[in-house]
Amino acid sequence: MANDNYYEMRAFNFGAIKIQDFQKSKIVIVPVAYDSTSYYKKGAKEGPREIIMASRNLDELTPDETGETMLGLRAADIFTLDEVVPTCNSAEEAIKGVENAIQNEVLAHGKIPLMLGGEHSITLGAVRALRKKYSDLSVLQFDAHSDLLDEIEGSKFSHACVMRRIREEKIKTVQIGIRNYDPEIKAYIEKEKCSVFPAPKLPKPENVAKKLAKNVYLTFDLDAFDPSIMPSTGTPEPGGLYWHETIKFIEEISKHVNIVGADVVELMPIPGLHAPNFLAAKLVYNILKVII
C-alpha cells in the first residue's frame, strides 16, 4: 500500500524493530554508555549507539511484511532497553549500577541480557548479577588483553582489572585471543594456572567447554579481532583473530555450553569509518542467534 505521507517512522533499537514487546521477548539488549576508566583513548561510551545505528541497516535484520521475521531470529524475541548510564561518582559505584540494572531490568523479568559497551569494566556488574541466579556461572572472554591487573591508576575497577575481580569471586574463566602481557600478568597467569589461549590460533571448542561450567557468560572485547578488520578500539593489538573462524567457534561452543548472558564491548567509533560499527553489529547478531 502506498504511503501518502511520503515518510516512515524507523524505530531506534537493535534491528529497527517496529513493534517491541518486552513481555514476549527472550533477550534484552542493554546499551551501557560508560568509559570512565579508559586510560589511553576514550570514546567507547559512544559504541552502543553506533552498534544500534549499524544494526538498523543490516540486511539480515530486515523484517518481512509482517514485521516479524529476520534471518535466524524473530523480531519478537529481542527488546532493546533505553541507554543505561552508570553513575560517575566512582568506578566501583558504576559497576554496582550496572549490576543493579541487569538485575532489575532484565533478570528480574526472566530475560537474558546482552550488553553493548562501553568499556570492559561493565562486564563485572553483569557477571555479579548473573552469579546470583547461576551458582555455577563461568566466563568465556575474547580479548587481546587478559584484564588481570590488580589495579591501575589507583583503581581496582578499571577495564584492565575486570577479569581479576571476576576470578576473585571463584568464577571459572577461559580467555581467548590474548596477546598482550606484562610481568605482573604473566606471573599471575602462571601462578593461578589460568586457562589462556593466545591469538591467532583458536582452540577446539570441545576443549574449551571442558574448562567451563555449563552456564557461561560470553564477553567479547572487540580488540580480540585483528586491527586490520577492527581498528575502532581504544587499545588495538596486532596479531588478532579474524571473522569467519571466530564466528564458527562461537557457533560450535554454543553447542557445548549454555550461554546465559553476553556482552560486546570496547567499540570506540572513528568518525567517518563505519565498517567496524557494522562488524560489531553483525557480531551481536551472530551471538543472538546462538543464544536463542
C-alpha positions as CSV (number, residue, x, y, z in Angstrom):
1,M,0.0,0.0,0.0
2,A,1.4,3.4,-0.9
3,N,2.3,5.7,1.9
4,D,0.6,9.0,1.0
5,N,2.5,10.7,3.8
6,Y,5.8,10.2,2.0
7,Y,7.7,9.2,5.1
8,E,8.0,6.3,7.6
9,M,8.9,6.1,11.3
10,R,12.0,3.9,11.9
11,A,12.5,2.7,15.4
12,F,15.8,3.4,17.1
13,N,16.6,0.0,18.6
14,F,18.7,-3.0,17.6
15,G,17.4,-4.1,14.2
16,A,14.9,-1.2,13.9
17,I,12.1,-3.5,15.2
18,K,8.9,-1.6,14.5
19,I,6.9,-3.0,17.5
20,Q,8.8,-4.3,20.5
21,D,7.2,-6.3,23.2
22,F,9.2,-6.7,26.4
23,Q,6.9,-9.3,27.9
24,K,7.3,-11.6,24.8
25,S,11.0,-11.0,24.4
26,K,13.7,-13.6,25.3
27,I,16.8,-11.4,25.1
28,V,17.1,-7.9,26.3
29,I,19.8,-5.7,24.7
30,V,21.3,-3.3,27.3
31,P,23.3,-0.3,25.9
32,V,25.7,0.9,28.6
33,A,27.3,4.3,27.8
34,Y,30.4,4.2,30.1
35,D,34.1,4.6,29.6
36,S,35.3,6.5,32.7
37,T,38.3,4.3,33.4
38,S,39.7,4.2,29.8
39,Y,43.2,5.4,30.2
40,Y,44.6,5.5,26.7
41,K,41.9,6.6,24.3
42,K,38.3,7.4,25.3
43,G,35.2,7.2,23.2
44,A,33.8,3.7,24.0
45,K,30.7,5.2,25.6
46,E,29.6,6.1,22.1
47,G,29.9,2.4,21.0
48,P,26.4,1.3,21.9
49,R,24.7,3.9,19.8
50,E,26.8,3.2,16.8
51,I,26.2,-0.6,17.1
52,I,22.5,0.1,17.2
53,M,22.7,2.5,14.3
54,A,24.5,0.0,12.2
55,S,22.1,-2.8,13.2
56,R,19.3,-0.8,11.7
57,N,20.9,-1.3,8.3
58,L,21.9,-4.9,8.4
59,D,20.1,-6.9,5.7
60,E,19.9,-9.9,8.0
61,L,17.7,-8.0,10.4
62,T,15.4,-6.6,7.8
63,P,11.8,-7.7,8.7
64,D,9.4,-9.1,6.2
65,E,6.0,-7.5,5.5
66,T,4.7,-8.9,8.9
67,G,7.4,-7.0,10.7
68,E,8.5,-10.2,12.4
69,T,10.9,-12.5,10.5
70,M,14.6,-12.0,10.4
71,L,17.3,-14.4,9.3
72,G,17.8,-16.9,12.2
73,L,15.8,-14.7,14.6
74,R,12.3,-13.5,15.4
75,A,11.9,-9.8,16.0
76,A,9.6,-10.6,18.9
77,D,12.5,-12.3,20.7
78,I,14.5,-9.1,21.1
79,F,13.9,-6.0,23.1
80,T,16.3,-3.0,23.4
81,L,16.3,-1.1,26.6
82,D,16.9,2.6,26.8
83,E,20.5,3.5,27.3
84,V,21.9,2.8,30.8
85,V,24.2,5.5,32.0
86,P,26.0,4.4,35.2
87,T,27.0,6.9,37.9
88,C,30.3,8.8,37.6
89,N,30.8,9.1,41.3
90,S,33.3,6.2,41.3
91,A,34.2,3.2,39.2
92,E,33.1,0.9,41.9
93,E,29.7,2.5,42.2
94,A,29.4,2.5,38.4
95,I,29.9,-1.3,38.4
96,K,27.2,-1.6,41.1
97,G,24.9,0.5,38.9
98,V,25.4,-2.0,36.0
99,E,24.8,-4.9,38.4
100,N,21.5,-3.3,39.6
101,A,20.4,-2.5,36.0
102,I,20.9,-6.1,34.8
103,Q,19.2,-7.5,37.9
104,N,16.2,-5.0,38.0
105,E,15.6,-4.5,34.3
106,V,16.5,-8.0,32.9
107,L,16.9,-10.9,35.2
108,A,14.0,-10.0,37.5
109,H,11.8,-10.5,34.4
110,G,13.3,-13.8,33.4
111,K,15.1,-12.4,30.4
112,I,18.7,-13.0,29.1
113,P,20.9,-9.9,29.0
114,L,23.2,-8.9,26.1
115,M,25.1,-5.7,26.9
116,L,26.5,-3.3,24.4
117,G,29.6,-1.3,25.7
118,G,31.1,0.8,26.6
119,E,34.3,-0.2,28.3
120,H,35.1,-3.7,29.5
121,S,34.7,-3.0,33.2
122,I,30.9,-3.2,32.9
123,T,31.2,-7.0,32.5
124,L,31.8,-7.3,36.2
125,G,28.4,-5.8,37.0
126,A,26.6,-8.2,34.7
127,V,28.5,-11.2,36.0
128,R,27.8,-10.4,39.6
129,A,24.1,-10.1,38.8
130,L,24.0,-13.4,36.9
131,R,26.0,-15.2,39.6
132,K,23.1,-14.7,42.0
133,K,21.0,-16.8,39.5
134,Y,23.6,-19.3,38.4
135,S,25.9,-20.6,41.2
136,D,28.0,-22.5,38.6
137,L,28.5,-19.5,36.3
138,S,31.7,-19.3,34.2
139,V,33.1,-16.6,31.9
140,L,34.4,-17.1,28.3
141,Q,36.4,-14.0,27.3
142,F,37.5,-12.9,23.8
143,D,40.1,-10.2,24.2
144,A,43.6,-9.0,23.2
145,H,44.3,-8.3,26.8
146,S,43.8,-10.5,29.8
147,D,42.5,-7.7,32.0
148,L,44.1,-9.3,35.0
149,L,45.8,-6.4,36.6
150,D,45.2,-6.0,40.3
151,E,44.8,-2.2,39.9
152,I,45.8,0.6,37.6
153,E,45.9,4.3,38.2
154,G,44.7,3.6,41.8
155,S,41.6,1.8,40.7
156,K,40.7,-1.9,41.2
157,F,37.6,-1.5,39.0
158,S,39.3,-0.4,35.8
159,H,38.6,-2.1,32.5
160,A,42.1,-3.5,32.8
161,C,41.2,-5.3,36.1
162,V,37.8,-6.7,35.3
163,M,38.8,-10.4,34.9
164,R,40.9,-10.2,38.1
165,R,37.8,-9.1,40.0
166,I,35.7,-11.9,38.4
167,R,38.3,-14.6,39.2
168,E,38.4,-13.4,42.8
169,E,34.7,-14.4,43.1
170,K,35.8,-18.0,42.4
171,I,34.3,-18.0,38.9
172,K,35.9,-20.2,36.2
173,T,37.3,-18.2,33.2
174,V,38.7,-19.1,29.8
175,Q,40.5,-16.4,27.8
176,I,40.8,-16.5,24.0
177,G,42.8,-14.2,21.7
178,I,45.2,-12.8,24.4
179,R,48.4,-11.3,23.0
180,N,49.5,-8.6,25.4
181,Y,51.2,-9.3,28.7
182,D,53.2,-7.5,31.3
183,P,55.3,-9.1,34.1
184,E,52.6,-8.9,36.7
185,I,50.0,-10.5,34.5
186,K,52.4,-13.2,33.2
187,A,53.3,-14.1,36.8
188,Y,49.6,-14.2,37.8
189,I,48.6,-16.4,34.9
190,E,51.4,-18.9,35.8
191,K,50.7,-18.9,39.5
192,E,46.9,-19.3,39.1
193,K,47.1,-21.6,36.1
194,C,44.7,-19.5,34.2
195,S,43.2,-21.0,31.0
196,V,44.6,-18.8,28.3
197,F,44.6,-19.4,24.6
198,P,46.7,-16.8,22.8
199,A,45.9,-15.5,19.3
200,P,45.9,-16.1,16.5
201,K,45.1,-19.8,16.7
202,L,41.7,-20.7,18.1
203,P,41.4,-23.9,20.3
204,K,38.9,-26.7,19.7
205,P,35.5,-25.7,21.2
206,E,35.2,-29.0,23.0
207,N,38.5,-28.5,24.8
208,V,37.3,-25.0,25.9
209,A,34.0,-26.4,27.1
210,K,35.8,-28.8,29.4
211,K,37.3,-25.9,31.3
212,L,34.0,-24.0,31.7
213,A,30.9,-24.7,33.8
214,K,27.7,-25.5,32.0
215,N,26.3,-21.9,32.3
216,V,28.5,-19.4,30.5
217,Y,28.7,-15.6,30.2
218,L,30.3,-14.7,26.9
219,T,32.2,-11.4,27.0
220,F,33.7,-10.1,23.7
221,D,36.1,-7.2,23.7
222,L,36.3,-6.2,20.1
223,D,40.1,-5.7,20.2
224,A,40.2,-9.5,20.2
225,F,39.9,-9.1,16.4
226,D,42.9,-8.1,14.4
227,P,43.1,-4.3,13.9
228,S,43.0,-4.8,10.1
229,I,39.3,-5.6,10.5
230,M,38.6,-3.9,13.8
231,P,40.6,-0.6,14.2
232,S,38.0,1.1,16.3
233,T,39.1,0.2,19.8
234,G,41.0,2.1,22.4
235,T,43.9,-0.3,22.7
236,P,44.3,-2.2,19.4
237,E,46.8,-5.0,19.3
238,P,48.3,-6.6,16.1
239,G,48.1,-10.3,15.5
240,G,44.5,-10.8,16.4
241,L,41.5,-13.0,15.4
242,Y,39.6,-12.9,12.1
243,W,35.9,-13.1,11.3
244,H,35.0,-16.4,9.9
245,E,36.9,-18.7,12.3
246,T,35.7,-16.6,15.3
247,I,32.0,-16.8,14.3
248,K,32.4,-20.5,13.6
249,F,34.0,-21.0,17.1
250,I,31.1,-19.2,18.8
251,E,28.6,-21.3,16.9
252,E,30.4,-24.5,18.0
253,I,31.0,-23.6,21.6
254,S,27.3,-22.8,22.0
255,K,26.6,-26.5,21.3
256,H,28.6,-27.5,24.3
257,V,27.5,-24.9,26.9
258,N,24.5,-22.8,27.9
259,I,25.1,-19.1,27.2
260,V,23.1,-17.2,29.8
261,G,24.3,-13.7,29.0
262,A,26.7,-11.9,26.8
263,D,28.3,-8.5,26.0
264,V,30.2,-6.9,23.1
265,V,32.4,-4.1,24.4
266,E,35.1,-1.6,23.6
267,L,33.9,-0.2,20.3
268,M,35.5,3.2,20.0
269,P,33.8,4.7,16.9
270,I,36.1,6.5,14.5
271,P,34.3,9.4,12.7
272,G,33.8,8.6,9.0
273,L,34.8,4.9,9.4
274,H,31.7,2.9,9.7
275,A,32.8,-0.6,8.7
276,P,33.9,-1.6,12.2
277,N,30.5,-0.5,13.6
278,F,28.8,-2.9,11.1
279,L,31.2,-5.6,12.1
280,A,30.3,-5.1,15.8
281,A,26.6,-5.1,15.0
282,K,26.9,-8.3,12.9
283,L,28.8,-9.9,15.8
284,V,25.9,-9.1,18.1
285,Y,23.5,-10.6,15.6
286,N,25.5,-13.8,15.5
287,I,25.7,-14.1,19.2
288,L,21.9,-13.5,19.4
289,K,21.4,-16.4,17.0
290,V,23.3,-18.9,19.2
291,I,21.7,-17.8,22.4
292,I,18.1,-18.1,21.0
